[in-house]
Amino acid sequence: MPALSGLYTPIVTPFRNDTVDDAAIRRNVERYMQTRLTGLVVLGSNGEAVLLDDSEAERVIVAARSAMPASRPLIAGTGAESTKATIAACVRAARAGADAVLVRTPSFFKNMMTSDVYVRHYVAVAEASPVPVLLYNVTMYTGVTLPPDAVGLLAEHPNIVGMKESGSEASLLADYIARSGPEFFVLAGSGVTYFSGLVAGAEGAVIALAGVVPDLCADIHDHVRAGRILEARAIQRRLTPLARTIGGLHGVPALKAALDLMGFDGGLPRAPLGPAPRAVVEGLRRTLTDLGVPLLQPAPLDADPATT
């Protein structure tokens, strides 16, 4: 199994007075280091990376790295619209302590994003990046899809070691896997289809779900690897409602609310995102309780769910 494959969660970025809260990041990371997660991803979609400036992004990496042992991998998101800016972000991430970078597809000029364009972009990034590169396909946010033929070509580059596919289309994930070689790994990126992605051949995952129930997600991974498919499927069924809520339905606000309920530092998203509605927070409370997740004391009925 490739060295960087495994189970990761894309951690949130806590803010205090709309400023990156370094101490809160370290507290969250220290808790995650007590779980069976392989490592962590910072500056992903769930880390609100697109809402951070360069100096803030570097602070996030430094804070997370300072709370992790060297043996646990830290992957940093470095995607930008230009190749030049992406390379600069990769260099900063490596300097700040990232072990690898996760590079989102450029997407603003959608009708011009061909396989040739993507290959040129990623090869240039890989040639300049001081650390290994992972491709990042997240169509639900970018509106573009990295073509499988481009992935097949890019998988041959020695510094492009894998990719994250965040969609729920099993056939696309399988196509990515089929076109890549044994040293290139594909990570599932959807908590809803985590189990099916592993069965299809994914070498692990980068999922928000693992930030809330890391050990249950690790159980699914272990069951699939051991051929205990029925056991893995049963856990996935239990987790799917939670995966939907903190994924495509309510996203970052719901993920941060779930973490707050568990005593992590979640807090408010950065504008223009707003807090999860009260109904969503109470639904999360019930779902987490049903899963046996320890929660803080229930908030008073008149409390603002965004601050609990």
Backbone torsions as a table, in degrees:
resi	resn	phi	psi	omega
1	MET	NA	132.5	-179.1
2	PRO	-55.6	149.8	-170.0
3	ALA	-61.1	-36.1	-176.0
4	LEU	-94.4	2.4	178.7
5	SER	-74.2	165.0	179.9
6	GLY	136.7	-161.7	-175.6
7	LEU	-105.3	121.3	-179.9
8	TYR	-125.9	156.6	167.6
9	THR	-122.1	141.0	175.4
10	PRO	-83.8	105.9	-171.8
11	ILE	-74.8	153.9	178.6
12	VAL	-77.9	164.5	173.9
13	THR	-108.0	106.5	177.6
14	PRO	-75.1	146.0	177.8
15	PHE	-122.0	147.1	170.0
16	ARG	-126.4	117.2	-174.8
17	ASN	54.7	42.0	178.4
18	ASP	63.0	23.3	176.1
19	THR	-119.8	140.8	178.6
20	VAL	-54.9	128.0	-176.8
21	ASP	-97.9	93.8	-176.9
22	ASP	-59.9	-43.5	-177.7
23	ALA	-64.0	-38.6	178.8
24	ALA	-66.1	-39.0	176.3
25	ILE	-59.5	-46.3	-179.2
26	ARG	-62.6	-40.2	179.0
27	ARG	-62.6	-44.8	178.9
28	ASN	-61.9	-45.5	-177.9
29	VAL	-62.6	-41.5	179.1
30	GLU	-59.3	-37.6	176.8
31	ARG	-68.1	-41.3	179.9
32	TYR	-64.7	-29.1	-179.8
33	MET	-70.0	-10.1	176.0
34	GLN	-91.2	2.0	-178.5
35	THR	-105.1	-177.8	-179.3
36	ARG	-91.6	13.9	175.3
37	LEU	-60.9	142.3	174.9
38	THR	-66.0	-45.2	-177.9
39	GLY	-170.5	-163.7	-175.3
40	LEU	-130.8	156.1	172.0
41	VAL	-118.1	127.9	172.5
42	VAL	-110.2	157.0	175.9
43	LEU	64.1	33.6	170.0
44	GLY	-90.6	-169.3	178.0
45	SER	-59.9	-42.2	-179.9
46	ASN	-73.9	-13.8	173.6
47	GLY	-89.4	7.4	179.4
48	GLU	55.3	37.8	-175.0
49	ALA	-57.6	-36.9	-177.3
50	VAL	-68.6	-11.4	-179.7
51	LEU	-101.3	5.6	-179.2
52	LEU	-107.9	148.9	171.9
53	ASP	-88.5	175.2	-173.2
54	ASP	-61.4	-42.2	-177.7
55	SER	-67.9	-37.1	177.3
56	GLU	-65.5	-42.2	179.4
57	ALA	-59.2	-42.4	179.7
58	GLU	-64.9	-38.3	178.0
59	ARG	-62.0	-39.9	179.9
60	VAL	-61.1	-45.6	-179.7
61	ILE	-62.2	-47.0	-178.2
62	VAL	-61.1	-43.7	-178.6
63	ALA	-63.8	-45.4	-179.5
64	ALA	-64.5	-45.1	-178.4
65	ARG	-61.5	-36.2	-176.9
66	SER	-66.8	-19.9	-178.2
67	ALA	-103.9	7.8	-177.6
68	MET	-117.7	140.1	171.2
69	PRO	-68.5	155.4	-177.4
70	ALA	-62.1	-22.6	-178.1
71	SER	-76.6	-12.2	-178.9
72	ARG	-102.3	122.5	-175.3
73	PRO	-69.3	140.9	173.3
74	LEU	-118.8	121.8	178.9
75	ILE	-110.8	135.0	-178.3
76	ALA	-118.1	134.6	174.0
77	GLY	-72.4	133.1	-177.4
78	THR	-134.9	15.5	-176.3
79	GLY	-66.9	139.1	175.5
80	ALA	-145.9	169.2	-176.2
81	GLU	-74.9	-32.1	179.3
82	SER	-101.5	151.6	176.2
83	THR	-63.0	-41.1	-180.0
84	LYS	-58.9	-47.6	-178.7
85	ALA	-67.4	-34.8	178.3
86	THR	-65.2	-44.5	178.2
87	ILE	-60.6	-44.6	179.7
88	ALA	-60.8	-39.4	179.0
89	ALA	-66.8	-36.9	177.4
90	CYS	-63.9	-42.6	179.7
91	VAL	-64.0	-43.6	178.5
92	ARG	-63.3	-42.0	-178.4
93	ALA	-62.9	-43.7	178.9
94	ALA	-63.1	-41.8	179.5
95	ARG	-63.4	-33.4	-177.9
96	ALA	-82.2	-9.4	174.7
97	GLY	119.1	6.9	178.2
98	ALA	-71.2	141.7	177.9
99	ASP	-86.5	-21.9	179.3
100	ALA	-159.3	166.3	-179.9
101	VAL	-124.6	145.6	179.5
102	LEU	-111.0	113.4	-167.7
103	VAL	-110.3	105.2	178.8
104	ARG	-65.0	147.8	178.2
105	THR	-65.2	133.9	167.3
106	PRO	-60.4	148.5	-172.4
107	SER	-149.3	-7.0	-174.0
108	PHE	-61.8	-46.0	178.9
109	PHE	-90.8	68.6	-169.1
110	LYS	-55.6	-44.5	-175.2
111	ASN	-71.3	-9.5	179.2
112	MET	-104.8	0.6	-176.1
113	MET	-85.9	81.2	-179.4
114	THR	-92.9	172.5	176.2
115	SER	-57.4	-43.3	-179.6
116	ASP	-60.6	-41.7	179.3
117	VAL	-63.1	-45.7	-179.8
118	TYR	-64.3	-40.4	179.3
119	VAL	-63.2	-45.7	178.3
120	ARG	-59.8	-45.4	-178.1
121	HIS	-60.6	-54.4	-174.6
122	TYR	-69.4	-33.5	176.8
123	VAL	-64.9	-43.3	178.5
124	ALA	-61.8	-42.2	178.8
125	VAL	-64.0	-46.0	-178.5
126	ALA	-63.1	-37.3	179.7
127	GLU	-65.5	-30.6	-174.7
128	ALA	-98.7	-18.7	-175.1
129	SER	-73.1	132.2	178.5
130	PRO	-73.9	-14.3	-178.2
131	VAL	-127.7	162.8	-178.5
132	PRO	-59.0	150.6	-176.0
133	VAL	-110.4	136.5	169.5
134	LEU	-115.2	132.2	174.0
135	LEU	-71.4	153.0	-177.3
136	TYR	-137.6	108.1	177.2
137	ASN	-104.4	116.7	-178.1
138	VAL	-137.7	72.1	-172.0
139	THR	-57.9	-33.9	-176.3
140	MET	-61.1	-25.2	178.2
141	TYR	-104.0	-35.4	-174.9
142	THR	-89.0	-28.2	-176.4
143	GLY	78.8	6.9	176.2
144	VAL	-125.9	159.0	179.0
145	THR	-127.1	128.7	178.7
146	LEU	-68.2	117.8	-175.3
147	PRO	-64.1	138.7	179.5
148	PRO	-57.7	-32.8	179.2
149	ASP	-66.2	-34.3	176.3
150	ALA	-67.2	-40.4	178.1
151	VAL	-61.4	-41.3	179.2
152	GLY	-59.3	-41.3	178.3
153	LEU	-70.6	-43.6	-177.2
154	LEU	-68.4	-28.6	179.8
155	ALA	-63.8	-16.6	179.0
156	GLU	-81.1	-13.4	-178.0
157	HIS	-75.9	133.3	-175.0
158	PRO	-65.2	-21.9	-179.5
159	ASN	-102.1	6.5	172.7
160	ILE	-109.4	105.1	-166.1
161	VAL	-102.2	-14.4	-177.7
162	GLY	-178.1	-169.4	179.0
163	MET	-156.4	159.9	170.6
164	LYS	-112.1	126.7	175.4
165	GLU	-111.5	112.8	-170.7
166	SER	-93.4	1.2	-178.6
167	GLY	-85.7	-179.9	-178.8
168	SER	-113.1	14.3	-178.5
169	GLU	-91.1	107.1	-174.4
170	ALA	-62.1	-36.2	-177.2
171	SER	-66.6	-36.1	178.6
172	LEU	-67.9	-44.7	177.9
173	LEU	-58.7	-44.5	-180.0
174	ALA	-64.2	-35.9	178.8
175	ASP	-66.6	-42.4	176.4
176	TYR	-58.7	-44.4	-178.4
177	ILE	-65.2	-42.3	-176.8
178	ALA	-65.7	-29.6	-175.4
179	ARG	-90.1	-2.7	-177.9
180	SER	-108.3	159.4	-177.0
181	GLY	-88.9	-179.1	-174.6
182	PRO	-67.7	-22.1	-179.5
183	GLU	-91.6	-3.3	-179.8
184	PHE	-106.8	130.4	-177.1
185	PHE	-119.0	149.4	177.8
186	VAL	-111.8	130.9	177.4
187	LEU	-107.7	131.6	175.4
188	ALA	-69.4	145.3	-177.4
189	GLY	-123.4	10.1	180.0
190	SER	-122.5	122.8	177.8
191	GLY	-65.2	-28.3	-179.3
192	VAL	-66.8	-36.6	-177.2
193	THR	-113.5	24.4	-178.8
194	TYR	-56.6	-52.3	-179.3
195	PHE	-58.2	-49.0	-177.7
196	SER	-65.6	-31.9	176.7
197	GLY	-65.0	-41.3	177.1
198	LEU	-64.7	-42.0	179.0
199	VAL	-62.7	-34.7	-179.9
200	ALA	-73.4	-12.6	177.2
201	GLY	121.6	2.2	176.1
202	ALA	-61.1	143.6	-176.9
203	GLU	-90.6	10.4	-178.4
204	GLY	154.3	-155.5	-175.4
205	ALA	-159.1	157.4	166.3
206	VAL	-124.4	98.2	-172.6
207	ILE	-135.3	140.9	176.5
208	ALA	-61.3	-33.5	179.8
209	LEU	-53.4	-36.7	-179.2
210	ALA	-71.0	-14.2	175.0
211	GLY	-81.3	-14.8	-179.7
212	VAL	-105.3	-43.5	179.1
213	VAL	-128.9	66.2	-173.4
214	PRO	-60.9	-40.1	-174.7
215	ASP	-74.2	-33.9	174.3
216	LEU	-65.4	-38.6	176.3
217	CYS	-65.8	-38.1	176.4
218	ALA	-65.2	-34.7	176.8
219	ASP	-61.6	-43.0	178.7
220	ILE	-59.5	-47.1	179.8
221	HIS	-58.0	-47.0	-177.7
222	ASP	-66.6	-39.9	179.2
223	HIS	-62.9	-45.2	-179.5
224	VAL	-62.8	-45.0	-179.0
225	ARG	-62.2	-30.3	-179.3
226	ALA	-91.1	2.2	179.5
227	GLY	80.4	12.4	178.9
228	ARG	-89.9	70.1	-171.0
229	ILE	-66.7	-41.3	-178.9
230	LEU	-62.6	-41.0	179.1
231	GLU	-65.2	-42.8	179.3
232	ALA	-63.5	-44.0	-179.4
233	ARG	-62.9	-37.9	-179.6
234	ALA	-63.4	-41.0	177.9
235	ILE	-67.0	-41.7	178.6
236	GLN	-58.0	-42.4	179.6
237	ARG	-61.0	-39.6	178.4
238	ARG	-66.1	-33.7	-173.9
239	LEU	-90.1	-15.5	-173.6
240	THR	-58.6	-42.7	178.0
241	PRO	-58.7	-41.3	177.3
242	LEU	-65.3	-42.2	-180.0
243	ALA	-60.5	-40.4	178.8
244	ARG	-65.0	-42.4	-175.9
245	THR	-64.8	-46.2	-177.4
246	ILE	-88.4	0.6	177.6
247	GLY	-104.5	-117.0	-172.5
248	GLY	-64.3	-27.4	-176.3
249	LEU	-73.1	-51.7	-173.0
250	HIS	-130.5	-8.9	167.8
251	GLY	57.9	-142.2	-173.3
252	VAL	-55.1	-45.6	179.6
253	PRO	-57.4	-41.2	179.5
254	ALA	-70.1	-39.0	177.7
255	LEU	-61.0	-46.2	179.4
256	LYS	-64.5	-37.2	178.4
257	ALA	-65.2	-41.5	178.3
258	ALA	-61.5	-42.8	179.8
259	LEU	-65.0	-38.9	176.1
260	ASP	-59.9	-43.1	179.6
261	LEU	-60.7	-29.0	-177.3
262	MET	-90.9	-3.2	-179.9
263	GLY	90.8	6.3	169.6
264	PHE	-76.7	171.6	172.3
265	ASP	-93.3	97.5	176.3
266	GLY	-99.3	-71.7	176.5
267	GLY	78.8	-166.5	-177.4
268	LEU	-81.7	143.5	169.4
269	PRO	-68.6	165.2	176.0
270	ARG	-84.9	139.6	177.0
271	ALA	-58.0	142.2	16.1
272	PRO	-84.7	-1.1	175.6
273	LEU	-67.9	149.5	178.0
274	GLY	-120.5	176.1	-179.3
275	PRO	-70.0	158.8	175.5
276	ALA	-65.6	139.3	178.0
277	PRO	-61.2	155.3	-179.1
278	ARG	-53.0	-43.3	-177.3
279	ALA	-61.8	-37.4	179.0
280	VAL	-67.8	-41.8	-179.9
281	VAL	-62.9	-44.0	-179.7
282	GLU	-68.2	-34.0	174.9
283	GLY	-64.4	-40.3	176.4
284	LEU	-63.3	-40.7	179.2
285	ARG	-58.5	-44.9	-179.9
286	ARG	-66.0	-43.7	-178.1
287	THR	-63.2	-45.0	-179.3
288	LEU	-66.1	-39.0	177.3
289	THR	-62.1	-43.3	178.8
290	ASP	-61.9	-30.6	179.8
291	LEU	-83.6	-4.4	-179.6
292	GLY	80.5	19.2	179.6
293	VAL	-80.3	125.6	178.4
294	PRO	-65.1	132.5	-178.4
295	LEU	-121.0	162.5	169.8
296	LEU	-68.5	169.4	177.9
297	GLN	-56.6	141.2	177.9
298	PRO	-56.6	141.9	180.0
299	ALA	-74.2	151.6	173.2
300	PRO	-57.6	151.1	-175.8
301	LEU	-61.7	-26.0	-178.3
302	ASP	-95.3	9.5	-179.5
303	ALA	-77.6	154.5	175.0
304	ASP	-79.5	114.8	-176.8
305	PRO	-61.3	-20.1	179.9
306	ALA	-71.5	-18.0	-176.9
307	THR	-112.4	4.0	179.5
308	THR	-95.0	NA	NA
